[in-house]
Amino acid sequence: MATENRFVRPLTGQQKIAVERMHRLRELAAGEAEEHPARSQRYGQLVKQLSMRFRVPIPLEIKNRFCKHCWNYWIEGKTVTRRLKNGTWNSVCKICGELTRRKAGKARLPLPIAKE
């Protein structure tokens, strides 16, 4: 029998819509990353603004695809370099040069590979 976490508030209607918009913006950013990187970066910034405005955490499948510092959409080998070191993913954004560290685990989704 699974117990519910009593410390987590259920999402309101507006928050559910905000999460849906975040997923849609990630899809748009993925489609525009190759041809219009500035547009995909703007979509990342909008995801962050939605998260702050409606007080909703950004889902991991979205958070792991954007740079934490410049909100550029990450494409493996083209806009980000990833290294696995001691159970930690070290990601270096090639746009802003910042290093982001995340634990290696089940939550990490594979990034799309750059098309040459």
N, C-alpha and C positions, 0 to 999 in steps of 0.2 A: 504494500500500500504506500503510494507516494504521498508525501506531505508537502503542502504548499509553503513556500517561504513567506513568513508573516511580515518580513521587513520590506518586501518588494511591493510597491503600489501597482495596481493594475493600470494599464494605459487608458487614457480617456479617448473619446472619439477623435479629437483634434490630434492627439499624439499618434494614434494609429494612422491617420492620414499623412502625418509628417514622416513616419517610417516608410510608408508606401512611396512618398515622393523621393525619399533618400535612395530607395532601390531604383526608381526610375532614373534619377540623376546619375547613378552609377552606370546604368546601361547606356545612357547618352554619352557619358564621359568615355566609356570603352569604345563606342563607335566613332567618336571624334578625335581620339588620342593621336592617331597616325597623321591625319591631315591638318587638324586644328588644335594643337596642344594648348594654346591659350584659352580656347573655349572649354576644353576638358578641365583645365585648372579652375576656371570660373565655376563649373559644375561642382567641383570639390569644395570650393569656398561656400557655395550655396548649401551643400550638405552640412557643413559645420554651422552655418547660421541657423538652419532649421533645427539642428540639435540643441543649440543654445536657446533659441526662442521658445521652443516647446518643452524644454527640459527633458529630452529623450537621449539616452546614450546611443551613439552611432553603432550599428550592428558590426560585428567583427568581420563579416564578409565584405563590408564596405570599407571599414577602417584599415584593413590590411592591404588595400589596393591604392591608397593615396599616401603621399608624403605628409608626414605630420607637421612639417614646418612650412612648406610652400603650397601644399594641397595639389600638387601635380599628380596626374594619373600615372601609376607605375606600369611600365611594360618591361618585362624581364630582358636584360641585355641592351635595351635602348635608353630608357630613362632611369634605370636603377641597376645597381650591382649588388648581388646578394651573396653572402658567405655564411656557411654554417660553422660556428665555432663554439665548442663546449656547450652544446645544447641551446645556443642562442643564435637567432638569425640576425646578422649584421647587414643592414640595408643602407647603401650609400646612394642618395639621390644625385643623379648626374646634372640636374638643373640647379639646385641650390647648394649641393655639396655637403648637406647635413647627414649625420649618421643616426639611424634609428635602430634600436635593439628591441627584439621581441622574442619571447620564449618559443622554442620549437615545440610543436605539439599538434594535436588534432585540429585546432582552430585555424591553422594557416591553410589558406587555399592556394593552389598553384596560380601563378600569374600568366597571362597570355605571352607567348613568345613573339618577339619582333619579327615581322615579315620583311625580308630583304628583297 
